[in-house]
Amino acid sequence: MSAVDDEKLTTITSNLDTHEVIYTPLNGTRHEIRLLTLHPDAEEHNQICCTLSHAELKPSKSSDFPAYEALSYVWGKPNFSELILLNDQDFFITPCLKYALSCLRYKTQPRVLWVDALCINQSDILERNHQVSLMREIYSKCQRDIAWLDPVVGVAFKSDDIYNHPKLAQMETSIRKGMELMHTIVEKDHNTLGQLFGAYHDGGYILEYNEEICLRDLFDMPFLWKRLWVMQELSLAPNLVMMCKGAELGWDSMSALLKDQPYMDAFHMMDSHAYNLPNWSDMFDRIKLIEDQRRLFSKPGLVDSKLMDVLTRFREVESTDPRDRIYGLLGLVTDDHGIHADYTKSVQDLYRETTISLINMSGNLDILCQNPFENSAGHKALQQLEDAMPSWVTEFNSRHGDCAEFIFAQRDIFNAGFKTCETPCRLLGTRSDILIVRGVILGAVGPILQVKCQDYSARDMLKLYFSEEAILKPKSLTYAPTFGAKKLTSGETCSRAFWRTLAKDCTLPPRMRRLRSKEVRSLDKVNMEKLSDETMITVNTICVEYDLYRDRSLFSKCLGNVLDYSGIESKFSTLSVGNPYGHYATKDHMFVVTKNGLYVLARPYVEEGDVVAVLDGGKVPMILRKTDPVSEKSTEDTYRIVGPAYVHGFMDGKAEVGVTEGWLAKQDIFSMSYQVPQNGVLPPMPP
């Protein structure tokens, strides 16, 4: 063990030895917290001295309400090597916090702060759990929150002494310049705008390369913008300021800029540098997410901030502890979700509890059918990994870059199943691993003719599953799936049903909606010509021409029906589905046909024999995979969830019609994990 490791162990042990002296118990019934008084010192390099005091978030008199600033920062590596004086006791903290406190310390007067690492007894799990439950109050009742932009946290340096690195001053200068530039842009300073003005298409403002760098150092580089806990803190504070050593920028400035969309759209970056720097609007992705959440809480009246929306909104940010994916955002949720911070609970148990809570609160299966955390390689249960959770449990810790592309971005385009599901959820097994849902099985996937990792044009796939006659004589082949003795046919040609399946029968996102009858007829002519041409790769669907929002990631990352397009003139044209120069690759989506003739667009890991089901509470159909019986005595079929699917003709309640008319039957469907129950026996159905 190195000397550095020995020192770390010593400092951590020393902190544990002083915890009982420093931290006196808090009164939970009065919502007590601790506040940190940062004492002044005229000598910048003198030891940092702080004291802790108790304060009530719900005092009996309003005059007794505590006045404090909250600090949002990044902890950095758990290297507790810096010494401060806390309540007259030696206490070791990380270099990141030591540097922040030294910069925030006033020269002549004390400063009262709330700092999680010092105001919470980190060695007391019960206290930590309770204080986490108070986060919403702590940050919403502070005078202001300081978003501390540390430029070196998360940056790889050869030396651990990062706060004496010669690049630190240079990086801080760049952040300060970025703040100054943003201030002049927001204030619409005529001198600055005159220098930036350029003939860019309709005459916008062009940012030079050095200005791009400063803005990137301000809004993209600091690790603070990637830290999950900070999202809650910045969203709740009534007043917010971005701060680095020697400079600050009020959040109100950014809020005003984001509201002035035409003005914001007038700015552009030099095209020559676009390959290695984010676009102008890309720069504000995380800022926009925080601002959206802040606006929710600033609206008058009852705030409606749903758990599903909050988890989805901040799915791109990072956390070290996978349980923080839930606990770190609960303060932003107004739902009665019933989840309480408990760090003694395992990740698997927490994610199971959260999935169940989402289903019970919504009364639908959106979290299963339109799961924003779905891994592009499939759920770990499908990969049969040892640490797999049940396939119906959402893997909330999936990295955003590993998540699958949404088959359906908006939540209300389709209504395949009965509107609601049974709640509370029916669960079986010693660990509640088996979820029982009601639904209709439409059919089983037939032979998959595509070769994995091979590219295909739309014409290639049509010829694989049908004959050349589908192109040469399209009217001779019709789409007619069968259910026992029942054949469903509307006279639609199989070629039209084929391209509608590839297009998911929708316009292109972000203004995604169902295709209209006239559009289908018009597109059929276009797509039949494309399918007849051996040089064409894709089929077309409708998109909005010159769509203001089309390629602006600032808006296109939003989910659900949250975009307001009122007042935008709709000019429609046809564009290719997917990359017009790229073939259909089996890594993205897979076109398959069921044994009874249904056309399906599914995930690429679909297999022959998987079943297609429409579940109660599911807006889109699901692909399920039958598992081996858990025991010889088991009579119930059990399945793992594979993923969502588009099933042509069954996206608007047709399954319910089949149940009513008798050619389909509804049944209990058991969804379970890869691991069988410990006793190997599937528990009986409850009476």
C-alpha positions as CSV (number, residue, x, y, z in Angstrom):
1,M,0.0,0.0,0.0
2,S,1.3,3.4,-1.0
3,A,1.9,6.3,1.4
4,V,-1.0,8.1,-0.2
5,D,-3.3,5.2,0.5
6,D,-2.1,5.1,4.1
7,E,-2.8,8.8,4.5
8,K,-6.3,8.4,3.1
9,L,-7.1,5.7,5.5
10,T,-5.7,7.7,8.4
11,T,-7.8,10.8,7.6
12,I,-11.0,8.9,7.1
13,T,-10.4,7.1,10.5
14,S,-9.7,10.5,12.1
15,N,-13.1,11.9,10.9
16,L,-14.9,8.9,12.2
17,D,-13.2,9.4,15.6
18,T,-14.5,13.0,15.7
19,H,-18.1,12.5,14.4
20,E,-19.6,11.9,17.8
21,V,-18.0,15.1,19.1
22,I,-19.0,17.3,16.2
23,Y,-22.4,15.9,15.3
24,T,-25.1,16.1,17.9
25,P,-28.4,14.4,17.0
26,L,-31.0,16.3,14.9
27,N,-34.7,16.5,15.8
28,G,-36.5,14.9,12.9
29,T,-40.0,15.9,14.0
30,R,-39.0,19.6,13.7
31,H,-37.2,19.1,10.4
32,E,-33.9,20.2,11.9
33,I,-30.9,20.6,9.7
34,R,-27.3,21.8,10.4
35,L,-26.0,25.1,9.0
36,L,-22.3,25.8,8.4
37,T,-20.8,29.1,9.4
38,L,-17.8,29.8,7.3
39,H,-15.6,32.2,9.3
40,P,-13.7,35.1,7.6
41,D,-10.0,35.4,7.4
42,A,-8.0,38.1,5.9
43,E,-5.2,35.7,5.1
44,E,-6.4,33.6,2.2
45,H,-4.1,30.7,2.9
46,N,-4.9,30.5,6.7
47,Q,-6.7,27.4,7.9
48,I,-10.4,27.3,7.1
49,C,-12.5,27.5,10.3
50,C,-16.2,26.5,10.4
51,T,-18.9,25.9,13.0
52,L,-22.1,23.9,12.8
53,S,-25.4,24.9,14.3
54,H,-28.9,23.5,14.3
55,A,-31.8,25.2,12.5
56,E,-35.5,24.3,12.0
57,L,-37.0,24.3,8.5
58,K,-40.5,24.6,10.1
59,P,-40.0,27.1,13.0
60,S,-42.9,28.2,15.1
61,K,-42.3,31.8,14.3
62,S,-41.5,33.1,10.8
63,S,-39.0,35.4,12.2
64,D,-37.0,32.4,13.3
65,F,-36.6,31.1,9.8
66,P,-33.0,30.4,9.0
67,A,-31.1,32.5,6.4
68,Y,-28.5,30.6,4.4
69,E,-27.1,29.9,1.0
70,A,-26.9,26.3,-0.3
71,L,-23.9,25.0,-2.2
72,S,-24.1,22.8,-5.2
73,Y,-20.8,21.3,-6.1
74,V,-19.0,18.1,-7.1
75,W,-17.4,16.0,-4.4
76,G,-14.6,14.7,-6.6
77,K,-12.5,11.7,-5.7
78,P,-13.0,10.5,-2.1
79,N,-9.6,11.7,-1.1
80,F,-10.1,13.2,2.4
81,S,-6.7,14.8,2.7
82,E,-7.4,18.5,3.4
83,L,-7.6,19.7,7.0
84,I,-10.1,22.3,8.3
85,L,-11.2,23.2,11.7
86,L,-14.9,22.2,12.3
87,N,-16.4,23.0,15.7
88,D,-12.8,23.4,17.0
89,Q,-12.0,19.8,15.9
90,D,-9.6,18.7,13.1
91,F,-11.7,17.5,10.2
92,F,-10.6,16.2,6.8
93,I,-12.4,17.1,3.6
94,T,-11.8,16.6,-0.1
95,P,-9.5,19.1,-2.0
96,C,-12.6,20.1,-4.1
97,L,-14.6,21.2,-1.1
98,K,-11.5,22.9,0.5
99,Y,-10.9,24.9,-2.7
100,A,-14.6,26.0,-2.9
101,L,-14.7,27.1,0.7
102,S,-11.5,29.0,0.4
103,C,-12.9,30.9,-2.6
104,L,-16.3,31.5,-1.0
105,R,-14.9,32.7,2.3
106,Y,-15.5,36.4,2.9
107,K,-12.7,38.6,4.1
108,T,-14.4,40.4,7.0
109,Q,-17.7,38.7,7.8
110,P,-19.0,35.1,8.3
111,R,-21.0,33.3,5.6
112,V,-23.8,30.8,6.4
113,L,-24.0,27.9,4.1
114,W,-25.6,24.5,3.8
115,V,-23.1,22.0,2.5
116,D,-24.1,18.4,2.3
117,A,-20.7,16.8,3.1
118,L,-20.4,18.8,6.3
119,C,-24.0,19.5,7.4
120,I,-25.0,15.8,7.2
121,N,-23.3,13.2,9.4
122,Q,-22.2,11.0,6.6
123,S,-21.4,8.1,9.0
124,D,-25.0,7.9,10.2
125,I,-27.1,6.1,7.5
126,L,-30.4,6.8,9.3
127,E,-29.7,10.5,9.5
128,R,-28.5,10.5,5.9
129,N,-31.7,8.9,4.8
130,H,-33.8,11.4,6.7
131,Q,-31.9,14.4,5.4
132,V,-32.2,13.2,1.8
133,S,-36.0,13.3,2.4
134,L,-35.7,17.0,3.3
135,M,-33.7,18.0,0.2
136,R,-36.7,19.7,-1.4
137,E,-37.2,21.8,1.7
138,I,-33.5,22.6,2.2
139,Y,-33.0,23.9,-1.4
140,S,-36.4,25.5,-1.9
141,K,-36.0,27.5,1.3
142,C,-32.5,28.8,0.9
143,Q,-31.9,32.4,0.0
144,R,-30.0,31.3,-3.1
145,D,-28.1,28.3,-4.4
146,I,-24.5,28.6,-5.5
147,A,-23.7,26.4,-8.5
148,W,-20.0,26.1,-8.1
149,L,-18.2,25.6,-11.4
150,D,-15.0,23.8,-10.6
151,P,-13.0,23.5,-13.9
152,V,-10.7,20.7,-12.8
153,V,-12.9,18.2,-11.1
154,G,-13.1,15.2,-13.5
155,V,-10.2,16.4,-15.6
156,A,-7.3,13.9,-15.9
157,F,-4.1,15.4,-14.5
158,K,-0.9,13.5,-13.8
159,S,-0.6,15.0,-10.4
160,D,-3.2,14.7,-7.6
161,D,-2.4,18.3,-6.6
162,I,-4.8,19.7,-9.1
163,Y,-5.4,23.0,-7.3
164,N,-1.8,24.0,-7.8
165,H,-1.8,23.0,-11.4
166,P,-0.7,25.9,-13.8
167,K,-3.8,25.3,-16.0
168,L,-6.2,26.1,-13.2
169,A,-6.0,29.8,-13.6
170,Q,-6.2,29.6,-17.4
171,M,-9.4,27.4,-17.1
172,E,-11.0,29.8,-14.6
173,T,-10.2,32.8,-16.8
174,S,-12.0,31.1,-19.7
175,I,-15.1,30.5,-17.5
176,R,-15.1,34.1,-16.4
177,K,-14.9,35.2,-20.1
178,G,-17.8,33.0,-20.9
179,M,-19.8,34.6,-18.1
180,E,-19.0,38.0,-19.4
181,L,-19.9,37.1,-22.9
182,M,-23.3,35.6,-21.8
183,H,-24.0,38.7,-19.8
184,T,-23.5,41.0,-22.8
185,I,-25.5,38.7,-25.1
186,V,-28.4,38.5,-22.6
187,E,-28.3,42.3,-22.0
188,K,-28.2,42.7,-25.9
189,D,-25.1,44.9,-25.6
190,H,-24.9,46.8,-28.9
191,N,-21.1,46.8,-29.1
192,T,-20.9,43.1,-28.6
193,L,-23.7,42.3,-31.0
194,G,-22.2,44.6,-33.6
195,Q,-19.0,42.6,-33.5
196,L,-20.8,39.3,-33.7
197,F,-23.2,40.2,-36.5
198,G,-22.5,38.4,-39.8
199,A,-24.2,37.3,-43.0
200,Y,-25.3,33.9,-41.8
201,H,-28.3,32.8,-43.9
202,D,-30.9,35.3,-42.7
203,G,-28.3,37.5,-41.0
204,G,-27.5,36.2,-37.5
205,Y,-24.7,36.5,-35.0
206,I,-21.6,34.4,-35.5
207,L,-19.4,33.4,-32.5
208,E,-15.7,33.1,-33.1
209,Y,-13.7,30.1,-32.2
210,N,-12.3,31.6,-28.9
211,E,-15.8,32.6,-27.9
212,E,-17.0,29.1,-28.5
213,I,-14.3,27.7,-26.3
214,C,-15.3,30.1,-23.4
215,L,-18.9,29.1,-23.6
216,R,-18.0,25.4,-23.8
217,D,-15.8,25.9,-20.7
218,L,-18.8,27.5,-18.9
219,F,-21.7,25.3,-20.0
220,D,-20.2,22.0,-21.1
221,M,-16.9,21.2,-19.4
222,P,-17.7,21.6,-15.7
223,F,-18.6,18.2,-14.2
224,L,-21.3,19.9,-12.2
225,W,-23.6,19.9,-15.2
226,K,-23.3,16.1,-15.4
227,R,-23.9,15.3,-11.7
228,L,-27.4,14.0,-10.9
229,W,-27.8,15.3,-7.4
230,V,-27.2,18.8,-8.6
231,M,-30.2,18.6,-11.0
232,Q,-32.5,18.5,-8.0
233,E,-30.6,21.3,-6.2
234,L,-30.6,23.7,-9.1
235,S,-34.2,23.1,-10.0
236,L,-35.6,23.8,-6.5
237,A,-33.7,26.9,-5.4
238,P,-35.7,30.1,-5.6
239,N,-32.6,32.0,-6.6
240,L,-29.7,30.5,-8.4
241,V,-26.2,31.9,-9.3
242,M,-23.4,30.2,-11.3
243,M,-20.1,31.0,-9.7
244,C,-16.4,30.4,-10.1
245,K,-13.4,32.1,-8.5
246,G,-13.9,35.8,-9.0
247,A,-17.0,35.8,-11.1
248,E,-20.7,34.9,-11.1
249,L,-23.6,34.8,-13.5
250,G,-27.2,34.9,-12.3
251,W,-29.5,32.1,-13.6
252,D,-32.2,34.7,-14.4
253,S,-30.0,35.8,-17.3
254,M,-30.1,32.3,-18.8
255,S,-33.8,32.0,-18.2
256,A,-34.5,35.2,-20.1
257,L,-32.4,34.0,-23.0
258,L,-34.1,30.7,-23.2
259,K,-37.5,32.4,-23.3
260,D,-36.5,34.6,-26.2
261,Q,-36.4,31.8,-28.8
262,P,-36.1,34.0,-32.0
263,Y,-33.2,35.9,-30.5
264,M,-31.5,32.7,-29.3
265,D,-31.9,31.2,-32.8
266,A,-30.0,34.1,-34.3
267,F,-26.7,32.9,-32.9
268,H,-24.5,30.5,-34.8
269,M,-21.0,29.0,-34.5
270,M,-18.3,28.9,-37.1
271,D,-18.9,25.9,-39.3
272,S,-15.2,25.1,-39.5
273,H,-15.2,24.1,-35.8
274,A,-18.5,22.3,-35.7
275,Y,-16.9,18.9,-35.8
276,N,-15.3,19.2,-32.3
277,L,-17.6,21.6,-30.5
278,P,-21.3,21.4,-29.7
279,N,-23.7,23.5,-31.7
280,W,-25.0,26.7,-30.2
281,S,-28.2,25.1,-29.0
282,D,-26.5,21.9,-28.0
283,M,-24.5,23.9,-25.5
284,F,-27.6,24.5,-23.5
285,D,-29.1,21.0,-23.4
286,R,-28.6,20.5,-19.6
287,I,-29.4,24.2,-18.9
288,K,-32.7,23.7,-20.7
289,L,-33.5,20.6,-18.7
290,I,-33.0,22.4,-15.5
291,E,-34.9,25.5,-16.6
292,D,-37.9,23.3,-17.7
293,Q,-38.0,21.9,-14.2
294,R,-37.6,25.3,-12.5
295,R,-40.5,26.7,-14.6
296,L,-42.7,23.8,-13.3
297,F,-42.1,24.9,-9.7
298,S,-42.4,28.6,-10.4
299,K,-45.9,28.3,-11.9
300,P,-48.7,29.5,-9.6
301,G,-51.1,26.9,-8.2
302,L,-50.6,23.2,-7.7
303,V,-47.3,21.8,-9.1
304,D,-47.6,18.6,-11.1
305,S,-44.2,17.1,-11.5
306,K,-44.6,13.3,-12.1
307,L,-42.0,10.7,-11.2
308,M,-41.9,9.3,-14.7
309,D,-41.3,12.7,-16.3
310,V,-38.6,13.6,-13.8
311,L,-36.7,10.3,-14.2
312,T,-36.9,10.7,-17.9
313,R,-35.9,14.3,-18.1
314,F,-32.6,13.7,-16.2
315,R,-31.8,10.3,-17.6
316,E,-28.6,11.7,-19.2
317,V,-26.9,12.9,-16.1
318,E,-24.5,10.7,-14.1
319,S,-24.3,9.3,-10.6
320,T,-21.8,7.1,-8.8
321,D,-24.3,5.2,-6.6
322,P,-27.1,3.6,-8.9
323,R,-29.6,4.2,-6.1
324,D,-29.1,7.9,-6.6
325,R,-30.9,7.6,-9.9
326,I,-34.0,7.5,-7.9
327,Y,-33.3,9.0,-4.5
328,G,-31.4,12.0,-6.0
329,L,-34.5,13.1,-7.9
330,L,-37.4,12.4,-5.4
331,G,-37.3,16.0,-4.2
332,L,-38.5,17.1,-7.7
333,V,-41.5,14.8,-7.6
334,T,-45.0,15.7,-6.4
335,D,-46.6,12.3,-7.0
336,D,-47.5,10.2,-4.0
337,H,-45.0,7.6,-5.1
338,G,-44.4,6.0,-1.6
339,I,-40.7,5.7,-2.1
340,H,-38.4,6.7,0.8
341,A,-34.7,7.1,0.7
342,D,-33.2,4.0,2.3
343,Y,-29.6,3.2,1.5
344,T,-29.7,-0.1,3.2
345,K,-32.0,-1.3,0.3
346,S,-30.3,-3.0,-2.6
347,V,-30.4,-1.6,-6.2
348,Q,-32.5,-4.5,-7.4
349,D,-35.1,-3.9,-4.6
350,L,-35.2,-0.2,-5.2
351,Y,-35.7,-0.5,-9.0
352,R,-38.4,-3.1,-8.5
353,E,-40.2,-0.8,-6.0
354,T,-39.9,2.2,-8.4
355,T,-41.2,0.2,-11.4
356,I,-44.2,-1.0,-9.4
357,S,-44.8,2.5,-8.1
358,L,-44.9,3.9,-11.6
359,I,-47.3,1.3,-12.8
360,N,-49.6,1.7,-9.7
361,M,-49.6,5.5,-10.0
362,S,-50.3,5.7,-13.7
363,G,-52.6,2.8,-14.0
364,N,-50.8,1.9,-17.3
365,L,-47.7,0.1,-18.5
366,D,-45.9,3.1,-20.1
367,I,-42.7,2.2,-18.1
368,L,-42.6,-1.2,-19.8
369,C,-43.9,-0.3,-23.3
370,Q,-42.1,3.0,-23.8
371,N,-39.2,2.6,-21.5
372,P,-36.7,5.5,-21.9
373,F,-34.0,3.4,-20.0
374,E,-34.3,0.4,-22.4
375,N,-30.8,-0.9,-23.2
376,S,-30.0,-1.2,-26.9
377,A,-28.6,-4.7,-26.3
378,G,-31.7,-5.8,-24.4
379,H,-32.5,-6.2,-20.8
380,K,-29.9,-8.1,-18.7
381,A,-32.5,-10.8,-18.1
382,L,-32.5,-11.5,-21.9
383,Q,-28.7,-11.7,-21.9
384,Q,-29.0,-14.1,-19.0
385,L,-26.5,-12.3,-16.8
386,E,-26.0,-13.3,-13.2
387,D,-26.9,-9.8,-11.8
388,A,-30.1,-9.6,-13.9
389,M,-33.3,-8.2,-12.4
390,P,-36.7,-9.4,-13.6
391,S,-37.2,-8.4,-17.2
392,W,-40.1,-6.2,-16.2
393,V,-38.0,-4.2,-13.8
394,T,-36.6,-1.0,-15.4
395,E,-32.8,-0.7,-15.4
396,F,-32.8,3.0,-14.3
397,N,-29.0,3.0,-14.3
398,S,-28.6,2.3,-18.0
399,R,-26.2,4.8,-19.5
400,H,-27.8,7.1,-22.0
401,G,-25.4,6.2,-24.7
402,D,-26.3,2.6,-24.3
403,C,-30.1,3.1,-24.5
404,A,-32.1,2.1,-27.5
405,E,-33.6,4.6,-29.9
406,F,-37.2,5.2,-29.1
407,I,-39.6,3.4,-31.4
408,F,-42.3,5.8,-30.4
409,A,-41.2,9.1,-28.8
410,Q,-44.6,10.5,-27.9
411,R,-46.8,8.6,-25.4
412,D,-50.3,9.1,-26.9
413,I,-49.9,8.4,-30.6
414,F,-51.0,4.8,-30.3
415,N,-53.6,3.0,-28.1
416,A,-53.1,-0.7,-28.8
417,G,-54.3,-2.1,-25.5
418,F,-57.1,-1.5,-23.0
419,K,-56.4,2.0,-21.5
420,T,-55.6,0.8,-18.0
421,C,-54.0,-2.1,-16.3
422,E,-54.9,-3.8,-13.0
423,T,-53.6,-2.0,-9.9
424,P,-52.1,-2.5,-7.5
425,C,-49.8,-4.9,-9.3
426,R,-50.2,-8.6,-8.8
427,L,-46.8,-10.0,-7.7
428,L,-45.7,-13.6,-6.9
429,G,-42.6,-15.2,-5.7
430,T,-40.6,-15.0,-2.5
431,R,-39.0,-11.7,-3.7
432,S,-42.0,-10.5,-5.7
433,D,-40.1,-11.3,-8.9
434,I,-43.1,-12.4,-11.0
435,L,-45.5,-9.8,-12.3
436,I,-48.9,-10.9,-13.6
437,V,-50.5,-8.8,-16.3
438,R,-53.6,-9.3,-18.4
439,G,-53.4,-9.3,-22.2
440,V,-53.9,-10.9,-25.6
441,I,-51.4,-13.0,-27.4
442,L,-51.6,-12.2,-31.2
443,G,-49.2,-14.7,-32.6
444,A,-45.7,-16.1,-32.6
445,V,-42.8,-14.7,-34.6
446,G,-42.0,-16.8,-37.7
447,P,-38.6,-17.5,-39.2
448,I,-36.3,-14.5,-39.3
449,L,-34.8,-14.2,-42.7
450,Q,-32.3,-11.4,-42.2
451,V,-28.7,-12.2,-41.4
452,K,-27.6,-10.3,-38.3
453,C,-25.0,-7.5,-38.9
454,Q,-25.9,-7.5,-42.6
455,D,-27.4,-4.4,-44.2
456,Y,-30.6,-4.5,-46.3
457,S,-32.5,-2.0,-48.5
458,A,-36.2,-1.9,-48.1
459,R,-36.5,-3.7,-51.4
460,D,-34.2,-6.4,-50.2
461,M,-36.4,-7.1,-47.2
462,L,-39.6,-7.0,-49.2
463,K,-38.1,-9.7,-51.5
464,L,-36.9,-11.7,-48.6
465,Y,-40.3,-12.1,-47.0
466,F,-42.4,-11.9,-50.2
467,S,-41.9,-12.5,-53.8
468,E,-41.0,-10.2,-56.7
469,E,-44.6,-10.2,-57.4
470,A,-45.3,-7.9,-54.4
471,I,-43.4,-5.3,-56.4
472,L,-44.4,-6.2,-60.0
473,K,-48.1,-7.0,-59.2
474,P,-48.8,-5.4,-55.8
475,K,-52.6,-5.9,-56.0
476,S,-52.1,-9.7,-56.2
477,L,-50.9,-9.9,-52.6
478,T,-52.9,-8.5,-49.7
479,Y,-52.2,-8.1,-46.0
480,A,-54.5,-10.7,-44.3
481,P,-53.4,-12.0,-40.9
482,T,-55.4,-15.0,-39.6
483,F,-56.6,-15.9,-36.1
484,G,-57.9,-19.5,-36.2
485,A,-60.7,-19.4,-38.7
486,K,-60.8,-15.6,-38.7
487,K,-59.1,-13.8,-41.5
488,L,-58.6,-10.1,-41.3
489,T,-58.4,-8.3,-44.6
490,S,-59.2,-4.7,-45.7
491,G,-57.8,-5.2,-49.3
492,E,-54.6,-3.4,-48.4
493,T,-51.7,-4.7,-50.5
494,C,-48.8,-6.4,-48.6
495,S,-46.4,-3.8,-50.1
496,R,-48.3,-0.9,-48.6
497,A,-48.6,-2.6,-45.3
498,F,-44.9,-3.4,-45.5
499,W,-43.7,0.2,-46.0
500,R,-46.2,1.5,-43.4
501,T,-44.7,-0.9,-40.9
502,L,-41.2,0.4,-41.7
503,A,-42.5,4.0,-41.2
504,K,-44.5,3.0,-38.1
505,D,-47.4,4.6,-39.9
506,C,-46.2,8.0,-38.6
507,T,-44.6,11.2,-39.7
508,L,-41.0,11.8,-38.8
509,P,-40.2,13.2,-35.4
510,P,-40.2,15.5,-33.6
511,R,-43.7,16.5,-34.8
512,M,-44.6,12.8,-34.9
513,R,-48.3,11.9,-35.5
514,R,-50.2,9.2,-37.4
515,L,-50.3,9.3,-41.2
516,R,-53.7,10.4,-42.6
517,S,-55.5,8.6,-45.3
518,K,-54.6,11.0,-48.1
519,E,-51.0,10.9,-47.0
520,V,-50.9,7.1,-47.1
521,R,-52.3,7.1,-50.7
522,S,-49.8,9.8,-51.8
523,L,-46.9,8.0,-50.1
524,D,-47.9,4.7,-51.6
525,K,-47.2,6.0,-55.1
526,V,-43.8,7.4,-54.0
527,N,-42.8,4.2,-52.1
528,M,-43.8,1.8,-54.8
529,E,-41.5,3.7,-57.2
530,K,-38.7,3.5,-54.6
531,L,-39.3,-0.2,-54.0
532,S,-39.2,-0.8,-57.8
533,D,-35.8,0.9,-58.1
534,E,-32.9,-1.3,-57.2
535,T,-30.7,1.8,-56.4
536,M,-33.0,3.1,-53.7
537,I,-32.4,2.1,-50.1
538,T,-35.2,3.4,-47.9
539,V,-38.9,4.2,-48.0
540,N,-40.4,7.7,-47.4
541,T,-42.8,9.2,-45.0
542,I,-44.1,12.7,-44.3
543,C,-42.1,15.3,-42.4
544,V,-42.6,19.0,-41.8
545,E,-40.6,21.1,-44.2
546,Y,-38.3,23.8,-42.6
547,D,-39.4,22.6,-39.2
548,L,-38.0,25.1,-36.7
549,Y,-37.4,22.5,-34.1
550,R,-36.3,19.6,-36.3
551,D,-32.6,19.5,-35.6
552,R,-32.4,21.5,-32.4
553,S,-31.4,19.1,-29.7
554,L,-32.4,21.8,-27.2
555,F,-36.0,20.8,-27.9
556,S,-35.9,17.4,-29.6
557,K,-34.8,15.5,-26.6
558,C,-38.1,16.2,-24.8
559,L,-40.5,13.3,-24.5
560,G,-44.2,13.1,-24.6
561,N,-46.6,15.7,-25.8
562,V,-44.7,18.6,-24.4
563,L,-43.8,20.6,-27.5
564,D,-46.0,23.5,-28.5
565,Y,-46.3,23.8,-32.2
566,S,-49.3,26.1,-32.3
567,G,-48.9,29.0,-34.7
568,I,-46.2,27.2,-36.8
569,E,-47.2,27.0,-40.5
570,S,-47.1,23.4,-41.5
571,K,-45.3,22.8,-44.8
572,F,-45.1,19.1,-45.5
573,S,-42.7,17.1,-47.7
574,T,-41.6,13.5,-47.9
575,L,-38.3,12.4,-46.5
576,S,-36.6,9.0,-46.1
577,V,-37.2,6.9,-43.0
578,G,-33.8,6.9,-41.3
579,N,-30.6,7.6,-43.2
580,P,-31.3,7.9,-46.9
581,Y,-27.7,6.8,-47.7
582,G,-27.6,4.0,-45.1
583,H,-29.1,0.6,-45.4
584,Y,-31.5,-0.9,-42.9
585,A,-29.2,-2.5,-40.3
586,T,-30.3,-5.3,-38.0
587,K,-28.7,-3.4,-35.1
588,D,-31.5,-0.8,-35.2
589,H,-34.9,-2.4,-35.8
590,M,-36.0,-5.7,-37.2
591,F,-38.9,-6.3,-39.6
592,V,-40.4,-9.7,-39.0
593,V,-43.6,-11.6,-39.9
594,T,-45.5,-13.7,-37.4
595,K,-46.6,-17.2,-38.3
596,N,-50.2,-16.0,-38.7
597,G,-49.2,-13.2,-41.0
598,L,-48.8,-10.1,-38.9
599,Y,-46.2,-7.5,-40.0
600,V,-44.1,-6.4,-37.0
601,L,-41.3,-3.9,-36.5
602,A,-39.4,-5.0,-33.4
603,R,-36.0,-4.8,-31.6
604,P,-33.1,-6.5,-33.4
605,Y,-32.8,-9.2,-30.7
606,V,-36.2,-10.6,-31.5
607,E,-36.1,-14.4,-32.1
608,E,-38.3,-16.9,-33.9
609,G,-40.9,-18.2,-31.5
610,D,-41.2,-14.9,-29.5
611,V,-44.8,-14.0,-29.0
612,V,-46.5,-10.7,-29.9
613,A,-48.9,-9.5,-27.1
614,V,-51.1,-6.6,-26.5
615,L,-51.3,-5.9,-22.7
616,D,-53.9,-4.1,-20.7
617,G,-52.5,-0.6,-20.0
618,G,-50.0,-0.9,-22.9
619,K,-50.2,1.8,-25.7
620,V,-48.0,-0.3,-27.9
621,P,-47.7,-4.1,-28.4
622,M,-44.9,-6.0,-26.7
623,I,-42.6,-8.9,-27.7
624,L,-42.4,-11.6,-25.1
625,R,-40.1,-14.7,-24.9
626,K,-41.3,-17.9,-23.3
627,T,-39.1,-19.2,-20.5
628,D,-38.5,-22.8,-19.5
629,P,-40.9,-24.0,-16.8
630,V,-39.6,-23.4,-13.4
631,S,-40.6,-26.9,-12.3
632,E,-42.3,-30.0,-13.6
633,K,-45.4,-29.1,-11.5
634,S,-45.7,-25.7,-13.1
635,T,-48.7,-25.3,-15.5
636,E,-48.5,-21.6,-16.3
637,D,-46.5,-20.2,-19.2
638,T,-44.0,-17.6,-18.1
639,Y,-42.3,-15.0,-20.2
640,R,-39.5,-12.4,-20.3
641,I,-40.2,-9.0,-21.8
642,V,-38.2,-8.5,-25.0
643,G,-39.3,-5.0,-25.9
644,P,-41.9,-2.8,-27.7
645,A,-43.1,-3.3,-31.2
646,Y,-45.2,-1.9,-34.0
647,V,-47.8,-4.4,-35.2
648,H,-49.6,-3.3,-38.4
649,G,-53.3,-3.1,-37.9
650,F,-53.2,-3.6,-34.1
651,M,-52.1,-0.1,-32.9
652,D,-55.6,1.3,-32.2
653,G,-57.6,-1.2,-30.0
654,K,-58.1,-4.0,-32.6
655,A,-57.1,-6.6,-30.0
656,E,-60.0,-5.5,-27.7
657,V,-62.4,-5.8,-30.7
658,G,-61.1,-9.3,-31.2
659,V,-61.8,-10.2,-27.5
660,T,-65.3,-8.8,-27.8
661,E,-66.1,-10.7,-31.0
662,G,-64.5,-13.9,-29.7
663,W,-61.7,-14.5,-32.1
664,L,-59.1,-13.4,-29.5
665,A,-58.9,-14.4,-25.8
666,K,-57.6,-12.4,-22.9
667,Q,-55.4,-14.2,-20.3
668,D,-53.1,-13.8,-17.4
669,I,-49.5,-13.4,-18.6
670,F,-46.7,-14.1,-16.1
671,S,-43.5,-12.1,-16.5
672,M,-40.5,-13.2,-14.5
673,S,-36.8,-12.9,-14.1
674,Y,-34.0,-15.1,-15.6
675,Q,-33.4,-16.6,-12.1
676,V,-36.0,-19.1,-11.0
677,P,-37.4,-19.0,-7.4
678,Q,-35.1,-20.5,-4.9
679,N,-37.4,-23.5,-4.3
680,G,-37.8,-24.0,-8.0
681,V,-41.6,-23.9,-7.7
682,L,-43.9,-21.3,-9.2
683,P,-46.2,-20.1,-6.5
684,P,-49.9,-20.8,-7.1
685,M,-52.3,-18.1,-8.2
686,P,-53.9,-16.3,-5.3
687,P,-57.6,-17.0,-4.8
